[in-house]
Amino acid sequence: MTDQVTNPVSNPVPGQLPGRLTTGAAAALSEADRGAESVPDRGPSMVVHRIGQVVRWLLMIGFSVLFLYPFAWLIAASLKPRGDVFDNRLIPRTWRFDNYVEVWHQLPLLAWVGNSMLIAVLAATLVTLSSSLVAFGFAYFRFPGRRLLFGLVLASMMLPGAVTLIPNYLIWKTTGWLGTNVPLWGANLFGSAFYIFLMRQFYSGLPRDLFEAARVDGCSYFGLFRRIAFPLAIPSTIIVWIFEFQASWSNFIGPLIYLNLGSPKQFTVPLGINYAMTMYSPTAGGHGDYQYVMVASLVVTIPMMIIFAFGQRYFIEGATTVGIRG
């Protein structure tokens, strides 16, 4: 018997005109066509995707090397003898681990770290509290001229620091506090325009009904801030505190103006490192012992690393929250 292939076109079903497809056959062919069209051409697109991934990885590695190289160079220079500090080798020819012991005898590094820590903690704490109070006032209270006053606060952010440098110096000179660390944190009692703006954005996003309900229960205005607003703003408060701590820790101009006339033991870390660079310079009669400067520069980065490590979760959470509410 001869095998025959059934064709829905050539062999129509009874009652159907020749040349027409049955409903089932048409559906099957239509499904097959859609399946053929849905198969993507993965060849070129996959190649482009792979190339994009490789380029991204190369860029990330390149930028990582760019930012990590100075830190690696600093570590290597701190482990070298005097004559090899600037040879640009990342692996020292002679390892001098005793540099980390000798630096404490060569420089008053512990005093510098202590001075910077005291000033940074006071400056960060005072500006955080004062800015939070002012920001809550702008966010909660409704009074005539509120927008104008807040605009003036924001306008003060546009003033360069050099504009107020001499007036601030003259003010502190009249107080008799030159040569002390008070000018480096005393002004923070009055808040900071940037931090006021940052905290106000957060407080403005809090439900006003929450505060009104507390007022009905007899809570004072300061109680609204202390019991409700401030606890809810802990993430953004930690952001402000870390920002100001870092700014105060690395501040060089302020100590140079207000502490430069005092004893080297009163210096902060940036001013002390600058003093050590001058002291070891051959043009100033030094012997070029810059390896101790490298050790000091490396040691003073440890507190900031510790603070950021402990505050990283709050830092990220606060940045996200302030961004959403702002």
N, C-alpha and C positions, 0 to 999 in steps of 0.2 A: 504494500500500500504506500502510496506517495504521501509524504508529510506535507501539509499545507500550513502556512502561517496565516493566522487570522488577522485581517486588517479591518478595522472598523469602518474604513472608507469604502473599500472594495466589497466588503461583505456586510451590507447594512442589515439591521434587524428588520423583521417583518413590520410593515407599516411605516418605515422610515424611508425618506427619499435618498437615493444614492448620492454619495459625495458629502453627506452630513455626518458629523460625529455624534455619538451618543453623549448623554450628559456626563456619565462617569468617565469616558475617555477624554472629553474636553477638560474636565476638572483635573485629571491626572496629568495631561500635557501642560496645563496652566501651572500646576504645582511644580512640575519639573522645570519650567521656564523660570519661575521665581527662585527656585533653589539654585539654578545656574547663575542668576543675576546676583544672588546674595553672597556668593563665594568671593571674598575680597582678593585683590591682587596683592599678596603680601610681599612680593619680591622687593620692589623699589621702596615701598613705605618702611619696611623693616630695616633696610639698609640706612635710610635717612634717620630713623629712630636710633639705630646703633651709633651712627656718627655723632648725632646730637648728644647722646650719653657720654661718649668718649670726650667730646669737646668740653662738656660741663665738668667732668672729672678732672680734666687737665687744667681748666681754669681754677677750680677749687684747690687743687694741689699747688698750682702756681701762686695763688694769693696766700695760701697757708705758709708756704716757704717764705714769701715776701714779708709776712708779718712775724714769723717765728725766728727768722734769721738773726735780727738784732738781739733777741733774747738769748739765742744760742751763742752768739758771739760774746755777749756779756758774761755768760757762765764760763766760757772757755778763757776769756781774758782774766777772770778772777782767780783762775787756777794756774796762772803762768808766773814766772819770775819777772823781775823788773824789766829786763831787756827784751822780753818777747811779747809784751802786752799788745803791741800794735802790729804784729806780724800777720794778722788775719787768718791764722790757722784755727780751725774749729777743734782740732785735737792737739793739745799742747805737747811740745817736745819734752818738756820737763814739768811734771805735776807738782804744784806747791799747795797742798791742802792746808799747810800751816798759815796761809794768808788769812783764813777764816778765824784763826786764833789771834794772830798778830794785830789784826785791824782793831780789836778792842783795846789794845795798848797804844796804838798809834793815834786813834781818833776818839773823841767823846761820843761815840755812836749811840750808846745807851741813853745818854742825856738828850741827844737830838731826837731819838725815837720817842722818848717820854714827853718832851716838849710838844712835838707834833701831835702825839696822841691826845694830850690834854686839850690843846687848842682845837683840834678837829672834833673831839667829842662835845666840847662846850659849844662850838659854833654850830654843829649839826643839830644838837638838841634844842638850842635856843631858837634857831631860825625855823625849825620844824613846828615848835609850839606856837610861836608868834604868828607865823604865816597861816597856820591852821585856824587860829582864832579870827584873824582878819578875813580869811576866806569864808569861814562860816557866817560871819556877819554880812558879807556881800551876798551870800547865797540865800540866807534865810530872811533877813530883815528887809522891809520895803519902806524906804524913806526918800524924801525929795533930794534930788541930786545924786542918787546912788549910781546911776549909769555914768554920770560925768566924773564922779570921784574914782570909779573903777577904771574909766578911760585914762585918767591922769596916772593911775598906778601902772597901767600897761604902757603908757607913754614913757615912763621912767626907764623901761627896759631898753628904749632906743638910745639912751645916753651912753656913750663909750666910757669905759672905766677911767680913762685918762682925764676926762673932763672933771670928775669929782675927786681926783687924786690929791691935788693941792689943797682944796677946801677941807677935805677930811684930815689931811695932815695938820693943817692949822688948828682945826678943832681939837684934835688930840693933843697938840702941843700946849694949848691953853689949859688943858686939864692936868698937865704934868705927868701924863702916863706914857710918854715916849720912853723907849727902852724896856717896856714891859709887854706882856702878851695880851693885855686888855684890848688894845685897838684891833686885834686880829679876831676877836669874837664879840666884842661889846656891841658893835653895830648890828649884829644879828638879832638883838632884842627887838628890833623894829621890823623884822620880817624881810622878805625878798619878793620883788614884783613877780618874778617868774614862778616862784613856789606858791604865791597867793593865787595866781591865775590857774595853776595846775590843780590846787586843792579845791578852788571854787568850782571848777568843772565837775569834780566828783560830788561835792555837796549839793550842787544844783540838780543832780540826777536822783537824789534820795526823795522818797515820797513825802510831800509836805503834810499829808494827813497823819503821818507817824508822829511828827512834832506837835501838831495841833492836839492830837489825843493825849500826848504827854502833858501839854499845857493845861488841858482840862483836868488832869489828875493832880495838878498843883506843882508840876516840875518847873523850876526856874529856867531862865534863859541859859545861864551857865550850865545848869544841869542837862539841858538839851544837848549842849556840846559835849559835856563830859560823859554822859551816860548813853547817848544814842549816836551822835554824829561821829565823834572821834573813834569809838570802837569799830564802827562800820568802815572807817577810812584807814584801817591799819595797813593794808597793802600799799595804798598810795602814800601814806605817811612814811613807810619804810623806803619807798623810792626817793622821797625828798631827803630823808636822812642820809641815805647812801650817796646821793648826788652831792650834798653839801660836805659830807665827810671827805669824799674824794677831792673836791675842789679845795678844801682847806688843807688837806694833807699834801697836795702838790703845789700849793700857793708859794710863789717865789717873790713876787713884787712886794707883797705886804710885809713879810719878815725883813726883806732888804731895806725897807723904809723905816720900820719901827724898831727893829732889833739889831740893826747893823752896828750901832754904837755900843752895844753891850759886850759881855764876855762871850767867847765862842761856845761856852757851855749853855748859853741861853738860846742858841740858834735852833731853828727847826731843821728838818731833814733836807729840804732843797737848799736852804741857805748854807747848811753845814757842808753839803757835798760841793757846793761852789767854793766855799772856803778851803776845802781840802784840795780841790783842783789848783787853786792859787798857791797853796802852801807847798805842794809837791812840784810845782812848775820850776824847771831849771832857771828860767828868767827871774824868778823870785828867790833864788838861792836853794831851791829844793833839789832832790836827787831823782825826780821822775818816778816816784813810787806810785804810779797810777793803778797798780793792781789792787791797792787798798781802796781806792775810789770805786773800782768795779765791784769789789766785795760789798762795800757800803751801799752802792746802788742796787745790788741784788737783794741784800737783806731787807731794805726798807720797802720792797714790794710785797713782802710776806703778809703784813697786816691787811693790805687791801685785798689780797687773794683770799684770806680767811674770811673777811667780812662779806665779800661777794659770794663765797661758797655757802655761807650760812644764810644769806639773804636772797639767794638766787630764786628760790620758789616764790617768795613774796615779791621780788622784783618783777618777774615775768607776769605774775597774777595781777599786780598793781598796774603795770603798763597796759595790760589788756583791758582791765576794768576802766581805767581812766580814759582809754581810747574809745571804748564803747559809750561811756556816759558822756564824754565830751562831744 
